[in-house]
Amino acid sequence: MTGYYDIVLGLIPVALLGITAALTLVGMSLTAAVPFGSLVAMAIIGHAMFVNTPADVSDEAKSARPPLNAD
């Protein structure tokens, strides 16, 4: 099953290359199109890291783990 982070990993190069190519085809110079594509890719990465964090664990999953013993 495809999860959120699988989709994010697929969207990063698609956003970078796709937006850059689309803006270049519209007439924008490559030097100006690459930063716009990279900003969208960075926004996707930022959303995955800070908005929908990978450390979100439900309370049920936390209570199902036995406590760690240092001994």
Beta strands, then each sheet from edge to edge (+ up, - down):
end
